[in-house]
Amino acid sequence: MASAEPPRAATGKGRVATVPVGRPIRSAAATAGFTLVEMLVTLAILGLAAGLALQFAGGFGAGRHAQRLSEVIAGEIGLLRAEALRSGLTTRLAFDADSGRFLSSRAGAVQMPTAPLPVRIETTETGGKPAEIRFRPDGGSSGGRIILGPPGGVVLTIGTLTARVGREAAR
């Protein structure tokens, strides 16, 4: 009859070690390293730290904010021009320096806060408010430039004949 004794392994120098039945023998090299969960947690923490570092980097965040704001303003200019053509009335895009927002004469226009970007508007037509660009029913506009942010920001140029919007980097 077979004995119920666990198998024995030689350990050298005449000693014998008992190995539990059902458990594989693992070497130290096989158990070294990190688990997948440990690696994913570490990568997530590093990603959050990198995201926070980029967000608080001054110029990088301001440039992205200027780019996004320029896209919103360019879209609003297109809608204001279309509204002027459709309604036969002059529409306006104005900058209110006190609140730091662009204000549109179009009903239902989105809020366009500019903080913390410095904003400057240069108009080409006299007779209007200095921080206002008007869009006429004939498809034209008062024209001008909207400068968003410091160097590295965005300059929007609005044409007088067609109200076409051009974008370039601020110098």
Sequence and secondary structure as in RCSB ss.txt:
>XXXX:A:sequence
MASAEPPRAATGKGRVATVPVGRPIRSAAATAGFTLVEMLVTLAILGLAAGLALQFAGGFGAGRHAQRLSEVIAG
EIGLLRAEALRSGLTTRLAFDADSGRFLSSRAGAVQMPTAPLPVRIETTETGGKPAEIRFRPDGGSSGGRIILGP
PGGVVLTIGTLTARVGREAAR
>XXXX:A:secstr
       EEEEETTEEEE  TT     HHHH S  HHHHHHHHHHHHHHHHHHHHT HHHHHHHHHHHHHHHHHH
HHHHHHHHHHHHSS EEEEEETTTTEEEESSTT   EE TTS EEEEESSSSS TTEEEE TTS B  EEEEESS
TTSEEEEE TTT  EEEEE  
